[in-house]
Amino acid sequence: MELLTASIITIGDELLIGQVIDTNSAWMAQQLNLAGITLSRRVAVGDEWNAIWTALDQELNKADIVLLTGGLGPTADDITKPLLCEYFGGKLVMNAEVLAHVTRLFEQVYKRPMIERNIRQAEVPDLAQVLHNAVGTAPGMWFEKNNKIVISLPGVPHEMKGLMTNEVIPRLLSHFQPPVILHRTLLTAGIGESFLAERIHSFETNLPASIRLAYLPNYGMVRLRLSASGYEKEKIRQQIDEQFAVLQELVADVLVTNKDESMDQVVANLLLQRGETLGTAESCTGGYIAQLITSASGSSRYFKGSIVSYANQVKTDLLNVPESVLNTVGAVSEETVVQMAKTALQSLKTEYVIATSGIMGPGGGTEEKPTGTVWIAVGNASEIMAKKLQFRFDRRRNIELTATNALNLLRIFIISRGNGKTNSH
Amino acid sequence: MELLTASIITIGDELLIGQVIDTNSAWMAQQLNLAGITLSRRVAVGDEWNAIWTALDQELNKADIVLLTGGLGPTADDITKPLLCEYFGGKLVMNAEVLAHVTRLFEQVYKRPMIERNIRQAEVPDLAQVLHNAVGTAPGMWFEKNNKIVISLPGVPHEMKGLMTNEVIPRLLSHFQPPVILHRTLLTAGIGESFLAERIHSFETNLPASIRLAYLPNYGMVRLRLSASGYEKEKIRQQIDEQFAVLQELVADVLVTNKDESMDQVVANLLLQRGETLGTAESCTGGYIAQLITSASGSSRYFKGSIVSYANQVKTDLLNVPESVLNTVGAVSEETVVQMAKTALQSLKTEYVIATSGIMGPGGGTEEKPTGTVWIAVGNASEIMAKKLQFRFDRRRNIELTATNALNLLRIFIISRGNGKTNSH
């Protein structure tokens, strides 16, 4: 079975000096995969004619579809459009529909006068089919050459996303009718990658050739993914579901979810099912858990708020942590997080609470409490569970791991609530 | 002048199905640039022998240095090490020093027994120089072939970073003694990319050939960067400083900072210089501003905490927003954010405060207050300034833009405090 393959070329000097992180490619990869298109390579090049030309040649040589993003803005370092025009042998022409759209955007949305550069954004290569960019001024472009497709999209994330969803994916599906790719993903916590690999070694070895297993470790958890592709959708589905059932059995004790969802989504769904709410009292995570939860739309149904007590004074004033506790056992202690949790539960009037206090680094560690020492607490009105963690990573990762571990502890607490737990208060 | 060029190859199926975002490459690019090495391409390929081999061939053909990350873990989908061994024509041998290091890590840090897979991580190609990975089990590897360098690093971010800083960069500098690359970066806010380009068009056209200008729009701001490289460091420095002085003059009215720093760093530095503190009262940003500020180490010197009032009840209970205000003008209103700001200032006992309330989408908008409507307030004990914003992006970007705008308003407030402002309370 021949796979339909794609390459993504991202264009921009900013990608090569590291001033921005490329989040577009990951999102585009997801959309292509869901559509049954295998992404085989991603390439990033600078705003240079020869570099873009060479990348286009190379990727077209390997893939059926080449998607370019970036290099379509109104400024002088954007050269993708004239390059594509020359590459496919046409010329730039003013497109009346695009011009009308750009004019309307400036009049009705931006409410600013257009300048020459904006008008020129309505020029497109005559050999391209124009893809309508509903939310921006740079149109997408679709070229066909030797049974291959080249698509150029603006680099602004929400413009690229609108074009992918409304134009690119539907056109690719209708053009190629690609094979189905199915993924089954589960998330484990509390077991290292090596030990997991050892445990499922024989399963992995005996997988049918049509199914691949991948390990995706992240945030101290390991995601396992089975992938299968082909044209007989029902047969593939049955095969992958059979293997996935076996895999779930093998990791039952460390399984967080058998869906492709993150830890915060798992907790959100638990709360939604129960019609219950959560609040947080955060010291070392500084609001990270609250913003993680509220990054999901609809989170107001299960999240009420947070008291971020970065300073000890705030722990005393708003969370009733006694100064005597802070002066003796300190802010990074079981007593402190338990008190933070108890007060936040009352102040925020929620069913559940998460509290965190720790030393995220790089500074602040002592011999007794080295950098990476964290206390977390979770619970409800009848019981608070606390746990000490020790990380040895950089600040960003220590914060992320604290959030993941706290959410996992809450998940376990919610599922097992009512059962007697250790470390209870 | 011949530039020393590098390519980065990132390896892993997870990059091609979009399950993780590649943050490693951006960081590596920064480090290479600072060392005077021009990154010319970044390529991502899956865990497949031929794909990695081809990428290695292609990138070695173009660049002086090829850095590979990923594919060195203990699991079966990691094939980089045997591939490099075959590519360079050697064989895998057990390295006693690496084995001793891995053994020590398991005994003293992980406190778990080693299994066969872990031991095999101490095997390295006999033609490679081993780069010591102080914080992980997978060693880095350094190969030389035809005056070119190939470096293989683990994909775990903090392991990769340690190896880059302690091993790779020092060795590359000593091996190549590359030209200097200098960048000068400034940040503007409140002017669109096209208008900025129009304003500095003649400056850009008249730049000497040795200096390049790039536009880096992000979060509703535009960063401008001048770059120059060469061997005569002092001459280059003088040239770029002269042009940078001209550029600063041209954008003086919209200039946020003339350093390569983010908006939150600018605000942090202002607060540090004044020895003053900040707290936040966040509704629609849900703790995003607090976590952004506390993601910087040392932020406890200027940040005390936040009251995240996602639910209206929390706005009433903890921030004294009257129910009558919520029931009439609503949570997304000037009255609400001003009251949130005033109470937070008192509760958190800080010199300055930021408050936010808005509709981030996709749901929740009305005709009167469409999705993207946001009220922000900033101020101190004598004055609160409020401002209404209207965004038209997705949820994530609306949250980020709210944070940036609120921090910028606070920056302007701090700089101009004492002067009479409009919209004061």
Interface residues (C-beta under 8 A of the other chain):
Chain A: D13 E14 L15 L16 I17 G18 Q19 V20 I21 D22 T23 S25 A26 W27 M28 A29 Q30 Q31 N33 T38 L39 S40 R41 R42 V43 A44 V45 G46 D47 A51 A55 Q58 G73 P74 T75 A76 D77 V109 Y110 R112 I115 E116 R117 N118 V135 P157 H158 K161 H183 G192 E193 S194 F195 A197 E198 H201 E204 R212 L213 A214 Y215 L216 P217 N218 R223 R225 S227 T280 E282 T285 G286 G287 Y288 I289 A290 Q291 I293 T294 S295 S297 G298 S299 S300 F303 K304 G305 S306 I307 V308 S309 Y310 A311 Q313 V314 D317 L318 S347 L348 K349 M360 G361 P362 G363 R392 F393 D394 R395 R396 R397 I399
Chain B: D13 E14 L15 L16 I17 G18 Q19 V20 I21 D22 T23 S25 A26 W27 M28 A29 Q30 Q31 N33 T38 L39 S40 R41 R42 V43 A44 V45 G46 D47 A51 A55 Q58 G73 P74 T75 A76 D77 V109 Y110 R112 I115 E116 R117 N118 V135 P157 H158 K161 H183 G192 E193 S194 F195 A197 E198 H201 E204 R212 L213 A214 Y215 L216 P217 N218 R223 R225 S227 T280 E282 T285 G286 G287 Y288 I289 A290 Q291 I293 T294 S295 S297 G298 S299 S300 F303 K304 G305 S306 I307 V308 S309 Y310 A311 Q313 V314 D317 L318 S347 L348 K349 M360 G361 P362 G363 R392 F393 D394 R395 R396 R397 I399
